[in-house]
Amino acid sequence: MFNLSPFKLMIIVAVILIFLGPDKLPQAARQIGEGWRSLKKFQQRVESEVREAIPSLPSSGDLARVVRSPVNLLNEIASRTQSIDDLVEDSPPPADTNDDEIEPDTLIVGEFTPPPPPPDPSWN
């Protein structure tokens, strides 16, 4: 796991023995063992939760269908937009009407008369 040779393990144990001393070494070994066990239990809990969650996930075929559905919708919208663009391109251009071409005599100019005001309700 750690790829430690026996010589390296002996050096590590000697350094730990020097720092902790013979009195605290058994207590430290117990704490390390308890920590290792709790780490293993945590790992097993996570693995079991993942195994329980996997069956509830959709199958890859369902997942592909769910992903393809919006993509197909977007492709359909794009094709409809393209067909509308084609219609616009195929339609004749609008007739050119410049305001300069309109003769001033053809314009009807009249006086504007505003509509009469509404009756006042207080006159009743």
C-alpha positions in Angstrom: 0.0 0.0 0.0 2.7 2.5 1.0 5.5 0.5 -0.6 7.7 0.6 2.6 10.6 -1.7 3.0 11.2 -3.4 6.4 14.2 -1.2 7.0 12.0 2.0 6.5 9.4 0.6 8.9 12.0 0.0 11.6 13.2 3.6 11.2 9.7 4.9 11.5 9.0 2.8 14.6 12.3 3.9 16.2 11.5 7.6 15.6 8.0 7.2 17.0 9.5 5.4 20.1 12.0 8.2 20.6 9.3 11.0 20.4 6.6 9.2 22.4 8.6 7.1 24.7 7.8 3.6 25.9 5.1 4.8 28.3 2.9 6.6 25.6 3.6 4.2 22.7 0.8 1.7 23.6 -1.8 4.5 24.0 -0.7 6.1 20.7 -1.0 2.7 18.9 -4.5 2.2 20.3 -5.6 5.7 19.1 -4.1 5.0 15.7 -5.9 1.7 15.5 -9.2 3.3 16.6 -8.8 6.1 14.0 -8.0 3.5 11.3 -11.2 1.5 12.3 -13.4 4.6 12.2 -11.9 5.5 8.8 -12.7 2.0 7.5 -16.3 2.2 8.9 -16.8 5.5 7.2 -15.5 4.1 3.9 -17.9 1.1 4.1 -20.8 3.4 4.9 -20.1 5.6 1.9 -19.7 2.5 -0.4 -23.0 1.1 0.8 -24.8 4.4 0.3 -23.4 4.6 -3.3 -24.5 1.0 -3.9 -28.0 1.8 -2.7 -28.2 4.9 -4.8 -27.0 3.2 -8.1 -30.2 1.2 -8.7 -32.3 4.4 -8.4 -30.3 6.1 -11.2 -31.9 5.9 -14.6 -30.4 3.5 -17.1 -28.1 4.8 -19.7 -30.8 4.4 -22.4 -33.3 6.5 -20.4 -30.6 9.0 -19.7 -29.7 9.3 -23.4 -33.4 9.7 -24.3 -33.8 12.5 -21.7 -30.7 14.3 -23.0 -31.8 13.8 -26.7 -35.3 15.2 -26.1 -34.2 18.9 -25.5 -31.6 18.5 -28.3 -34.3 17.4 -30.7 -36.5 20.3 -29.7 -33.7 22.7 -30.3 -33.0 21.2 -33.7 -36.6 21.5 -34.6 -36.7 25.2 -33.6 -33.5 25.8 -35.6 -35.0 24.2 -38.7 -38.2 26.2 -38.4 -36.2 29.4 -37.9 -34.2 28.4 -41.0 -37.4 27.9 -43.0 -38.7 31.3 -41.9 -35.3 32.8 -43.0 -35.7 31.1 -46.3 -39.2 32.6 -46.8 -37.9 36.0 -46.0 -35.1 35.7 -48.4 -37.4 34.4 -51.2 -40.0 37.2 -50.8 -39.6 40.2 -53.1 -38.1 43.3 -51.6 -40.4 46.1 -50.5 -41.4 48.8 -52.9 -39.1 51.8 -52.8 -41.1 54.8 -51.6 -39.1 57.9 -51.0 -40.7 60.9 -49.5 -39.0 63.0 -52.1 -41.1 61.4 -54.8 -44.4 62.5 -53.3 -45.6 65.8 -54.8 -46.5 68.5 -52.3 -49.8 69.1 -54.2 -51.0 65.6 -53.4 -50.8 66.1 -49.7 -54.0 67.0 -48.0 -53.5 69.6 -45.4 -56.4 70.6 -43.2 -57.0 72.3 -39.9 -57.1 70.1 -36.9 -60.1 70.5 -34.7 -60.0 68.8 -31.3 -63.1 66.8 -30.2 -65.5 68.5 -27.8 -64.8 68.0 -24.1 -67.0 65.4 -22.2 -70.0 66.8 -20.4 -69.4 68.0 -16.8 -71.2 65.7 -14.3 -71.7 68.6 -11.9 -74.2 70.3 -14.3 -76.9 67.7 -13.6 
